[in-house]
Amino acid sequence: MLALPESQIDLAKVKLTIDHMIDPSVDVNAYLKQLDTMAAEVRTRFPANPSSRDKLEALRTYLYQAGPWNGNQPFAYDMADLNGQNLRGRLLTNYLSTRKGNCVSMPMLFLILGRKVGLDLSLSAAPEHYFIKYRDEAGKVYNLETTSGAGFTRDVWMRQQRPMTDLAIKNGVYMQSATDRQTVLMMSVALLEFYSHEKREGPRVGLSVMLLQHSPNFVPAMLHWANASLRMRQSEFEGKYPTPSHIPLELRRRYMELAQENRYWWDKAVSLGWQVPPPGV
């Protein structure tokens, strides 16, 4: 999918395919049809000759306000998982079935449906958080916070809620309108988290390598590679040998490579302006 020309990337299919890799019971084609049906239902709420703002309000109402159009069951934040620690909560399919989501699944659905009904939307990132960038007919760009009814949010408010460095913004780590290819990378973070949860460090490093080949400054892949290297060093060596000097000579190169990868990718992320999020973020 990353090898496709930008114009041929289908974000709905990408997200559902990644969900299927995490949960093989996911029927990609069935959910694609459901998304098409939902988009058609949103379009029925348009006035004649709708403006971009008309389309935006129709989508907001369809998703977040209770009514017959959504069976009086609007989509909402999952208050039982406030910090988004439940991996299933990152799946679009889980959000569609439960109507409870988080700052990963909620902007993904808004992005996909919004694109289908003709809105100029893109995904963006803040520390431990995704949100939406909306461009109107005049070319003005607004932040939309999909965990709160897709309300308008200023950059300054976002930075107050999720502290980030000027350097990270300058280097495109945060607050940028992602291209579709960059959005595929952002969607792939759920798969990295799945590999981490399952302690599948080899696939986690392999996916990180591939993502960094497509975007050398993609910080989430750096952090996952650093953490996977640390875990492999711990499992392969630190639980078996009292000190590094006890490691057999033929294994010391492997030990040093893992230590160097851990430090290199951590330092690289920091050099781009990333910082450890404060507690609660």
N, C-alpha and C positions, 0 to 999 in steps of 0.2 A: 504493500500500500504506500509506503514511503517513497518507493521508486516511481510512482505514477506522476504524471504532470499535475501541477497544482489544480488545474481545471477539472481533472477527473477524480479527485479525491471526494468520496462520499462519506461525510463525517458520521452520519447515522450508521452506515454499514461498518465503519471503522470501530465506533464505540461498541456496537453490538457484537462484533467479532472478538474484541478484547474481552467483553463480558463472557462470551462463550469459552474463551481460553481459560478463564477463571472458573466458570461454572458450565460444564459441558451440556447441562440440561437446557441451556438457553437456545431457543429456536429463533435464529437470526431472521429468517424470512417472515415468520409470524409477527415479530416485533416491528419489522420494517413496514409491514402492512398496517399495523396499529398506528404507527407514527404518521403514515399517509392519511389515515382516517381522521386522526386528531387534527392534522393541518387543514383538512377539508372542513372540519367542524369549526375551526377558528375562522376560516374565510367566510362562512355563512353569517358571521357576526359583523362583517365589514359593511359600512355604509356605501352608497354609490360613490364611485371615484374616490376611494379612500386615500388619505394622505399617509405618510409614514407614521405619524403620531396616531392616526386612527387604527392602523394595524397593530401598533404597539399596545394601545389600550385594549383592543380586542383580545390580544394574546394574554395580557395581564389578567383580564377578567376571566377568561376561559380557564386559566390555571389556578388562580389564587382566590377567586370569589366563589362562594357556594351558590349553586343554581342548578337547574335541570340539565344544563349543558355538561356538567361533570357529575351528575347524580348526587348533587349536594355534598360532594366529598372533594373539596379543593385540595390541591397539592400544598404541602406544608413542610416546615422543618421538623426533623425527628427529634423531639425534645427528650426522648429517652436515650439519645446518643449525642449529647451536646457537643462533645469534642470530636465527633466523627471518627471514633476509634474502630467502629464495626466495619470490617472490610466490605461486607455485603452492601452497606449503605452507599458505597461508591459506585455500585452497579446501576446503570440506567434502568435495567430490567427490574431491579428491586424497587426503585422509585416508582416505576409505572404500575407495579402490582400492589404496592402498599400505600402509595401517595405520600410517603414520608421520606424525605431526602436530606442532603447535607450540601456543603459548599462545593462538592464535586458533582454529584448527580443533578442538583437543581440547575446550575448554569448550563450543563450539557443539554438537558431537555429544552431549556429556553432557547439556546443557540440553534439546536436542530429544528425545532418547530418554527422559530422566527425566520430562519433562512428559507424554509419551505413556503412561508406565506409572504416572502418578498422583503423582509427587513434586512438592513445592512448591519449585521452583528458580527462580533468576533469575541473570542475568549481572551481573558487576561488573567494575570496572576498577581497576588500579594503573598506575603509569607503564610504558608499553610492554608491557602485560600484561593479559590477561583471566583471570578465575577465576569460580567459582560460589558463590552464596549459597544455602544449604539451610535450610529452615525445617521443624522437626519438628512433631508433633501438638500439643505444648505451646506452640508459638509461638517456641521458642528458635531463633536463627539462627546457623549455623556457616559458616565459609569452607571451601570444598573446592578443593584444588589439583589440577586435572585433569592437569597435566603430571607428577604424581607419584602416580598411582594414586587420585586424588580423595581424598587424605588430608586430615584436619582440620588447619587452620592458623589460628593466632591472629592477630588484628590486629597485635599487636606484632611478630610474626615477619614478617608481610607488609611492614610498614613498615621493618624492618631490611633486608630483601632489596631493597626498592624504595623508596628514600627519597622521601617526599612531605611537603608542608607541611600544617600544621593548617588553613590557609586553604583549600587545595585540597579537603580533606575537607569542611570546613564548607560550601563552595560546590557540593558534589556532583560535583566533577570526578573523585574517586576514592572507592572503598570503599562505594559506595551500591548498594542493590538496584535494578537498572534495571527500569522498567516495560517492557512489550512494545514500546511505541512507541520508547522510548529504546534498546531492544535493536536495533530496526531501524536506528537511526542508527549504533550501534556496528558492526553488520554492514556498513554502507555504507562504513566506513573502508577496507575492502579495495578497493572500487571507486575511492576517492580515490587510493589507493596505485597502483592500476593506471594511472589517468590520469597520475599523476606519472611512473611508469616509462616510459610511452609519450610523455611530453612533450606531452600534450594539456591544455594549461593552461586553455583556454577551458572545456571540460567540467568540469575540476576546480573552477574558480571557480563555475560554474553549480550543481554539486552542493553545494558548500559553502554557497552562498546558500540553497538549498532546505533543507538540514539545519539551518541556523541559524534559519530561519523557524519550524521546529518545536521547536527547543531553543536559545534565544539564548545559553546558556552552554556550548554543545558545543565544547570546546576543540580536539579534532582538526580540526574544520572550520575553525576560526580559523587554526590553524597551516598547514593546506594552502592556505587563501586567501592568507595572508601569503607563503608560499613561492612560490606560483604568480605572485603579483604581482611578486615579485623576479625570477623567471625571465623573465617577459614584459618587464620593464624592461631586463634584461640583453640579451635577444635583439633587442628592437626599437630600443634606443638605445645601450647601452654598447659594443656591438661595431661601431657605425657612426660615433659622434661622439666625438672626443677628450675633450671636457668638456661639461657641460650647456649652456654658453653657445653651443656650436656647433649645438645642436638648433634646427631651424627653428621660428619663432614659432608656426606653426599646429600643431606637434606637442608643444609644451611643456606644454600642459594635460594631455595624455595621460601624459606623463612624470611630472608632479607627482601625478596621480591614482594611478598605480601605486606611487609612492614612499610616498604617504600611506596607501594600503591596506596595504602591507607593514608599515609602522610601527604603524598603528592596531590591526591584528589581533594582531600580536605583543605589543604592550603590553596589549591586552585579556586575552590568555591569561595573561600574567604577573600582571595585577591580580587574577585569580581564584585565584592560588596556584600556577599551573603553573610549573615550573622545568625548565631543560635537564637531562635525565637524566645522571647521571655515566657515565663510560666503562664499558662492559660491561653496562649495563642496557638 
